[in-house]
Amino acid sequence: MPKYFTFEIGDMVIVNDHSKNQIPYEVGKKGQIISTLEVSQYDYEVLLENGTLCRFREIELNKLYK
């Protein structure tokens, strides 16, 4: 079954409170989506503002609008 993504590559996002169980120290950080993942556990690879590359589920991210 194919995955459908809400966010596009290049979108700016912020990590929300849903990720506090997986990686609590990244909550509230901003980043940019650099790729989509076709795995069951994660949806996106995000490059955070501090240079860290992390994987997140869609529910753990909020899109930043300009």
N, C-alpha and C positions, 0 to 999 in steps of 0.2 A: 504494500500500500504506500503510495507516494506521500511525502510530507508537504504541507503547505505552510508558507512562511508569511508572517504579517510584516516583518521588518525587511528592508532591503540592505544589501551590502553598501556600506558607506553611511548609513544612518547613525546619528549621534544618539546615545542612550545613557540612562542612569540606572544603576543597580538598585533595586528596591528591597524592601524588608523580607520578601519571600526567599531570598538567598541566605538569610541569617543562619539557617541550619547547616548549609554546605560550606560557605566561606563568609563568615560574619564580618571579617575585617574589610571586605570590599563593598559593604552596603553604603550607599550614598555617593559612590565614585562614578565619574563620567567616563565614557569611552566611545569607541567607534566600532561598529560591526565590520569585521574583515572577511568573514566567510560563514556560510551555512553548513551545518553538519547533517549527514544522513545516518545518524545513530539514534538509538531509542532514548538514551539518557539526556542528551544535550541537543540544543537547536542551533546555537550560534557560538562562534569564536569572536571574542571582543578584546580589542587592544585598549586597555585602560589608560587614564591620563598619567599614571605613574610608570608606564612602560611595561606593565604586566600583561601577559596574554592569558586570558581565562575563558572557560567554556561555561555557558549558561543555558538554562531552559528559557523559553519565551516568557513564561509567567514571572520570571525574576528580573525582567527588564521593562523600563518605561522609555518611550521615545521622547527625545527633547526636540521641541519645536522652536524655530527661530523667531 
